[in-house]
Amino acid sequence: MPNLITRLARAAGYVPAAKGAPLGGPAFILTGEGRAVWTARDGTALAREGFQRNAVVHRAVRLVAEAAASLPLILTGPGAEAARPVAALLARPNPREGGARLMETLYGHLMVSGNAYLEAVSLDGRPRELYALRPDRMRVVPGPDGWPAAYDYAAGGRTLRYDQDREGVPPILHLSLFHPTDDHYGLSPMEAAAVALDIHNAAGAWNKALLDNAARPSGALVFANGAGSVLSEAQFSRLKGELEANYQGAGNAGRPLLLEGGLDWKPLALSPKDMDFVEAKAAAAREIALAFGVPPLLLGLAGDNTHANYAEANRAFYRQTVIPLVRRTADSLAHWLEPAFGPASLEPDLDAVEALAPERESLWRRLQGAAFLTADEKRAAVGYGPGTEG
């Protein structure tokens, strides 16, 4: 069965010439063919193609990390009083940065790579400083039971090993997002949205190339038969090679084509308008926002805005994305620091979230009218401890 090129050649009236004879009659060369090229599914490539080169990913990561870092953590539970040094450590984790900056880095690493690592520098068995380490430099070293026994951190040509079986607080806290097929490393939202990310980046690169070189869709180069219009086999091969080298790919999109000697360009592919790059790019942006759990309205994306207004979208963002992330992180921090500071619970202070203020006001009004509850029961319902008799 003849292939696509043979069928197109016959439709154009092209008749193959004998070997060694000059090529006569109509001739054509197809351009614009190629395979999709996808970004490698590793943290470094995703960080480069996503966070560093894609505005939607960059803003989504910043939005989640900054919102989560701005949510204060408070100590609760029976051991809260004894664990007061934990609050001081989290407020000023090291001489270079404050607590909000450290937590923003930690949440940013989680969003970009699916993993985040916190180092504890201990003195006399108690952590004195905390540092966020880059996930791309960290490697898990499994023990005989398969669980992480140590972590190798490579930087400056050296590799430092952190053994986790030390007495007291382990030197490394490894935070990871859920990954269904990996025992040690988490799955980044960016990896789940990698196809949409590549489409969004490719559409931008294609449109930029069109703007630089003016529009030129792919198609067929038809060679009309006539006086002085016969190409030799060598000329045919050279012309085909020049077209493939100089007019193929997104970098050459829209590059003007110089025709001579009876050559005529016949567009065969859909035009950029027909392919609707704008809509494809917008759909990819919405998929990226979906993977990060950010309502499109908060990113300034049109379409699929199911929220009635900005306040409702912001409230859904905190309830569905930020607060669950902060609670998981707070639980891990409290459990990690427990050997040094004793048992205590870290909880996000939801009263500090302005987006949730209407919900709190509604709860207070309902509790105020609940005559069957005591004052202490009402305080417990809103997260406060027992009151004191005045």
C-alpha positions in Angstrom: 0.0 0.0 0.0 1.5 3.4 -1.0 2.5 5.6 1.9 1.3 9.2 2.5 4.2 10.8 0.7 3.7 8.6 -2.4 0.0 9.4 -2.4 0.6 13.1 -2.1 3.2 12.9 -4.9 0.8 11.2 -7.3 -1.9 13.8 -6.4 0.6 16.6 -7.3 1.4 14.9 -10.6 4.9 14.0 -9.7 6.4 11.1 -11.7 9.6 9.6 -10.4 12.5 9.9 -12.8 14.9 7.1 -13.8 18.0 6.8 -11.7 20.7 9.3 -12.8 18.2 11.3 -15.0 17.3 14.9 -14.2 14.0 15.4 -12.4 11.3 16.7 -14.6 7.7 17.6 -14.0 6.2 18.8 -10.8 8.2 18.2 -7.6 7.5 18.9 -4.0 9.1 18.8 -0.6 7.1 18.4 2.7 8.2 20.5 5.7 7.0 21.0 9.2 6.9 17.4 10.2 8.3 16.3 13.6 7.7 14.6 16.9 6.7 16.1 20.1 9.6 16.7 22.5 8.7 16.5 26.2 10.6 17.8 29.2 12.5 15.2 31.2 10.6 14.1 34.3 13.3 15.2 36.8 13.4 18.0 39.3 16.1 20.0 37.6 14.5 20.0 34.2 11.0 20.7 35.6 12.4 23.6 37.7 14.1 25.1 34.6 11.2 24.6 32.2 8.5 25.3 34.7 9.4 27.7 37.5 12.1 29.6 35.7 10.5 29.8 32.2 6.7 29.6 32.7 4.8 32.5 34.2 1.8 30.3 35.2 3.9 27.8 37.1 6.0 30.5 38.6 3.0 32.4 40.0 1.3 29.2 41.1 4.3 28.1 43.1 4.8 31.5 44.6 1.1 31.8 45.5 1.0 28.5 47.4 4.4 28.9 49.1 3.8 32.5 50.2 0.3 31.8 51.4 1.4 28.7 53.4 4.4 30.5 54.9 2.3 33.4 56.0 0.1 31.1 58.1 1.4 31.2 61.7 1.9 27.9 63.6 0.8 27.7 67.2 1.6 25.2 69.9 -1.3 23.2 71.3 -1.8 20.2 73.5 -0.6 19.2 77.0 3.1 19.7 76.2 2.7 23.2 74.7 4.2 25.1 77.6 7.3 22.9 77.8 7.7 23.2 74.0 7.9 27.0 73.9 11.5 26.9 72.5 10.0 25.3 69.4 8.1 28.5 68.6 11.3 30.6 69.1 13.3 28.2 66.8 10.7 28.4 64.1 10.5 32.2 64.4 14.3 32.6 64.0 15.6 29.3 62.5 19.1 30.6 61.6 21.1 33.9 61.5 20.5 34.4 57.8 16.7 34.2 57.5 13.5 34.4 59.5 10.8 31.8 59.9 8.6 33.0 57.1 11.4 33.0 54.6 12.5 29.4 55.6 9.0 28.1 55.4 8.5 29.8 52.0 11.6 28.0 50.7 10.4 24.7 52.2 7.0 24.9 50.6 8.5 26.1 47.3 10.7 23.0 47.2 7.7 20.9 47.8 5.7 22.4 44.9 8.6 22.3 42.4 10.2 18.9 43.2 7.7 17.2 45.4 10.3 16.9 48.1 11.7 19.3 50.8 14.6 18.7 53.2 15.2 20.5 56.5 18.5 20.2 58.4 18.7 20.6 62.1 22.0 21.8 63.6 22.0 20.5 67.2 24.0 21.4 70.3 23.7 19.4 73.4 21.0 17.3 71.9 18.7 20.2 71.0 18.3 21.8 67.5 19.6 25.4 67.6 19.3 26.2 63.9 17.3 25.0 60.9 18.3 25.2 57.2 16.4 24.2 54.0 18.5 22.1 51.7 18.1 21.9 47.9 16.2 18.7 46.8 18.2 18.3 43.6 21.4 17.8 45.7 19.9 15.3 48.1 19.8 11.5 47.7 18.1 9.0 49.9 20.3 6.1 51.2 17.9 3.2 52.1 18.8 0.9 55.0 18.5 -2.9 55.1 14.8 -2.6 55.8 14.2 -0.3 52.9 13.5 2.8 54.9 15.9 5.8 54.7 18.9 5.2 56.9 20.9 8.3 55.7 20.9 11.2 53.2 23.7 12.2 50.9 24.0 15.9 50.1 26.3 16.8 47.2 27.5 20.4 47.0 30.8 22.0 45.9 32.3 18.8 44.7 31.8 17.1 48.1 29.2 14.7 49.4 28.1 15.0 53.0 26.3 12.0 54.6 23.6 12.6 57.3 23.0 9.4 59.3 19.4 9.3 60.6 20.1 6.9 63.5 21.7 9.5 65.7 20.4 9.9 69.3 17.8 12.7 69.7 16.5 14.6 66.7 17.5 13.1 63.3 19.5 15.7 61.3 17.2 15.6 58.3 13.5 16.0 58.0 12.3 14.8 54.6 8.9 16.2 53.5 7.4 14.7 50.4 4.1 14.8 48.5 2.2 11.6 47.8 3.7 9.4 45.1 1.9 6.2 44.2 4.9 4.4 42.7 7.9 5.7 44.6 8.9 4.6 48.2 11.2 7.5 49.0 10.5 10.5 46.8 7.4 12.6 46.3 5.5 13.6 43.1 5.7 17.2 42.2 2.5 18.9 40.9 4.6 20.2 38.1 5.4 16.6 37.0 1.7 15.8 36.9 1.2 18.9 34.7 4.3 18.3 32.6 2.4 17.8 29.3 0.3 21.0 29.8 3.6 22.8 30.8 5.3 21.7 27.5 2.2 22.7 25.5 2.1 26.1 27.1 5.8 26.7 26.6 5.8 25.4 23.0 2.8 27.6 22.1 4.6 30.6 23.5 7.8 29.8 21.6 5.9 29.1 18.4 3.9 32.4 18.6 7.1 34.3 19.4 8.8 32.8 16.3 5.8 33.8 14.2 6.0 37.3 15.5 9.8 37.4 14.7 9.6 36.0 11.2 6.0 36.6 10.0 3.5 33.8 9.5 4.3 30.8 7.2 2.4 27.6 7.6 3.9 24.2 6.6 3.0 22.8 3.2 4.4 21.5 -0.1 6.9 23.1 -2.4 5.5 22.4 -6.0 7.9 22.5 -8.9 6.1 23.4 -12.1 7.5 21.8 -15.3 8.6 24.1 -18.0 11.6 25.6 -19.8 14.5 25.9 -17.5 12.7 24.2 -14.7 14.3 20.8 -14.6 16.2 19.9 -11.4 18.9 17.2 -11.2 18.8 14.7 -8.5 21.6 16.5 -6.7 19.7 19.8 -6.9 16.6 18.1 -5.6 18.5 16.7 -2.6 20.2 20.0 -1.9 16.9 21.9 -1.9 15.3 19.4 0.4 18.2 19.6 2.8 18.1 23.4 2.9 14.4 23.4 3.6 14.8 20.9 6.5 17.7 22.8 8.0 16.5 26.3 7.6 12.7 26.2 7.6 11.7 23.4 10.0 10.9 23.6 13.8 9.5 26.3 16.1 12.7 28.3 15.9 12.2 28.8 12.1 8.4 29.3 12.3 7.4 32.1 9.9 10.7 32.4 8.3 10.3 33.8 4.7 10.8 31.3 1.9 12.8 32.4 -1.1 11.4 30.8 -4.3 12.9 30.7 -7.8 12.8 28.9 -11.2 9.1 28.0 -11.2 8.8 27.0 -7.6 5.5 27.6 -5.9 4.5 27.2 -2.2 1.3 25.4 -1.5 0.2 25.4 2.2 -1.0 22.0 3.3 -1.2 22.4 7.1 -3.7 24.3 9.2 -2.9 27.9 9.8 -2.0 29.0 13.4 -5.5 30.7 13.5 -7.2 27.4 12.6 -5.1 25.5 15.1 -6.1 28.2 17.7 -2.9 28.4 19.7 -4.4 30.9 22.0 -7.1 28.5 23.2 -4.6 25.6 23.5 -2.3 27.8 25.6 -5.2 28.9 27.8 -6.4 25.3 28.3 -2.8 24.3 29.2 -2.6 27.1 31.7 -5.8 26.0 33.4 -4.5 22.4 33.7 -1.3 23.7 35.3 -3.5 25.7 37.8 -5.5 22.6 38.5 -2.4 20.5 39.3 -1.3 23.1 41.8 -4.7 23.5 43.4 -4.9 27.2 42.6 -8.2 28.5 41.2 -7.7 30.0 37.7 -9.3 33.2 38.9 -6.4 33.9 41.3 -3.9 33.5 38.5 -5.8 35.9 36.2 -6.8 33.1 33.8 -10.0 33.3 31.8 -12.4 30.4 31.5 -13.5 27.7 33.9 -14.0 30.2 36.7 -16.6 28.4 38.8 -16.3 30.8 41.7 -18.8 33.6 42.0 -16.1 36.1 43.0 -12.5 36.5 44.1 -13.2 36.2 47.8 -14.9 32.8 47.3 -12.0 31.6 45.1 -9.5 32.7 47.7 -11.4 30.9 50.5 -11.5 27.7 48.4 -7.8 28.1 47.8 -7.0 28.2 51.5 -9.4 25.4 52.4 -8.5 22.9 49.7 -4.8 23.7 49.1 -3.0 25.8 51.7 -4.4 24.6 55.0 -4.0 20.8 54.3 -0.4 21.5 53.2 0.4 23.5 56.3 -1.2 20.9 58.6 0.8 18.0 57.1 4.0 20.0 57.4 3.2 21.1 61.0 2.5 17.5 62.1 5.9 16.4 60.6 7.7 19.2 62.3 6.2 18.5 65.7 7.0 14.8 65.4 10.5 15.5 64.2 11.4 17.8 67.1 9.6 15.8 69.8 12.7 14.0 71.1 14.3 17.3 72.0 11.3 19.4 73.1 8.8 16.9 74.2 5.3 16.1 72.9 3.4 19.0 71.5 1.2 19.8 68.6 1.7 22.5 65.9 -1.5 23.8 64.4 -2.1 26.6 61.8 -3.7 29.7 63.3 -6.8 30.0 61.2 -7.8 33.2 62.9 -4.9 34.8 61.1 -6.4 34.0 57.6 -8.3 36.9 56.4 -10.0 34.9 53.7 -11.6 32.7 56.3 -12.9 35.6 58.4 -16.6 35.3 57.1 -16.6 31.6 58.2 -15.3 32.5 61.7 -17.9 35.2 62.1 -20.7 32.8 61.1 -19.4 30.2 63.6 -19.2 32.8 66.4 -22.8 33.9 65.7 -24.1 30.3 65.9 -22.2 29.6 69.1 -23.4 32.8 70.7 -27.0 31.6 70.2 -26.3 28.1 71.5 -27.6 28.4 75.1 -27.1 24.7 75.8 -23.2 25.1 75.6 -21.1 26.4 78.5 -18.6 29.1 78.0 -15.7 26.7 78.0 -17.4 24.5 75.4 -17.9 27.5 73.2 -14.3 28.4 73.5 -13.2 24.9 72.7 -15.4 24.9 69.6 -13.5 27.9 68.1 -10.1 26.5 69.1 -9.4 28.4 72.4 -8.5 26.9 75.7 -10.6 27.1 78.9 -11.3 30.6 80.2 -10.4 32.0 83.6 -12.8 33.2 86.2 -12.5 37.0 86.5 
